[in-house]
Amino acid sequence: MANPADGDPAAPEPNSNHVSICLLASGSKGNAIYISSGQTTLLIDAGFSGVEIERRFKARGLLPDQLDAILVSHEHNDHLHGVGVLSRRYDLPVYMSAGTRAEAESKLGRIKTIERFACGTDFRVNDILIHPFATSHDAADPAGFTLQIDGQKIGIATDLGIATQMVKHHLNGCACLVLEANHDPRMLEQGPYPWPIKQRIKSRTGHLSNDDSKALLMDVMHENLSHVILAHISETNNTPEKALNVVAERLDRNAPKLTVALQDVPSPLIYL
């Protein structure tokens, strides 16, 4: 396990010729993931204002003007809020499914280039091959993603609802995995949320618990999985320590490096 605020003093400089990933934010208040091949740089979701996302780029020595595109997983505001302004400010194409576009269009404002993708069909942004896959979250057409970069596979699996066999299939073989660990069931049951929201979170269209996340990780574990980043941690119904401890319970000494992404602080840059 690792402290999510720790950096790596031996890491290469940002935007060098290395595959890198940084969770700029993760949680119910806003989500954004930076991924770069060294030649192509993507932002997956932009759930904060443009100013806040730029601040988080700066905090990790990253340059938003080097972005090539924005990918949108679904239309909920904690994934969509800053997409329109960033697209206009940096002249970025936005990739989203047709169902997400129909729900999100009124929130985005004018965007010069919107590229549609369909879950189950690969597409490319320069040297990055992207495979969107369907999830069971309560949105119009929600997607998770795998990204093939220089022979390495990164999986993005948050807002899952449940871990279906299809999700497990797509997450097989990843070198790095961003995996939802949203809530501790007991904290959720005893917490302040109204009963209908508790039911939604626990449902097949809600979020994975720490135990669900552990079970999913065990199903896709393999010897070349080097990094697992626990994401979308509830600030009310979970703690980073609980998520790390539960998911790590069955990991051995050869396990991947396990970290947790926070809401208010960008993760360190992880290099593959």
Sequence and secondary structure as in RCSB ss.txt:
>XXXX:A:sequence
MANPADGDPAAPEPNSNHVSICLLASGSKGNAIYISSGQTTLLIDAGFSGVEIERRFKARGLLPDQLDAILVSHE
HNDHLHGVGVLSRRYDLPVYMSAGTRAEAESKLGRIKTIERFACGTDFRVNDILIHPFATSHDAADPAGFTLQID
GQKIGIATDLGIATQMVKHHLNGCACLVLEANHDPRMLEQGPYPWPIKQRIKSRTGHLSNDDSKALLMDVMHENL
SHVILAHISETNNTPEKALNVVAERLDRNAPKLTVALQDVPSPLIYL
>XXXX:A:secstr
   TT   TTS  TTSSS EEEEEE STT  EEEEE SS EEEE   S HHHHHHHHHHTT  GGG  EEE    
 HHHHTTHHHHHHHHT  EEEEHHHHHHHHHHH   S EEEE TT  EEETTEEEEEEE  SSSSS EEEEEEET
TEEEEEE S SS  HHHHHHHTT SEEEEE  B HHHHHHSSS HHHHHHHHSTTS  BHHHHHHHHHHH  TT 
 EEEEE   TTT  HHHHHHHHHTT  TT  EEEE  SSS    EE 
